[in-house]
Amino acid sequence: MTNLGNDWDLLLKEETEKPYMEELRIFLREEYRHYTIYPPKPDMFRALKLTPYQNVKVVIIGQDPYHGAGQAMGMSFSVRDGVRIPPSLQNIYQEIENTTGRKQPASGDLTRWAEQGVLLLNAVLTVRAGQAGSHRGHGWERFTDSIISLLDKRDKPIVFLLWGADARRKRELIHNPAHTVLTAAHPSPFSAYSGFFGCDHFNKANAALEASGQTPILW
């Protein structure tokens, strides 16, 4: 189901062979057959393909993919080059510019972050077109929780950015004191002014990376 071409393949082999994953595969086969599903199949595991386990420096957890045409590309908050930047990502860019002074591009494609070690992980990796949350409760959450637990076991420090109530619930999966966990409101326009703007997570994440001898992210 994965075949990612990096260290995730071996790490996730046991998980992908569990019965619930076979049930998820059957569900997805039917969904892709009968409905428009995002992201396209080749992009389903894009976040894991671009950011191998040993390269992860920062984890940003989203909920489920964008459900609008042409938006989802297999990484949380990211959209394809040329697609209008969604409001949440606009607010993320605004926070970066306000706190780091780093001008953000016109593109919402966050591949540049992924290649630096930012794992852009959605809790649910697929969705029906126009139906937010439609693939929740079918096994994806268990699978992505296993990814977070694997990251928690790693010795090299990681920074976890948990924005919004759904992401903050993942805090209970992170026990290793070597890691840094930063929480804030979701960057959605509905909550950005209630604790996302001004959280300074991008500077704080880089400070934590530098403190552990790692190269900071060029946000």
Helices and strands as residue ranges (DSSP letters): H 8-16, H 19-34, E 37-38, G 41-43, H 46-50, G 53-55, E 58-62, H 87-100, H 111-114, E 118-122, E 127-128, H 140-152, E 159-163, H 165-168, G 169-173, E 180-184, G 192-194, H 201-211
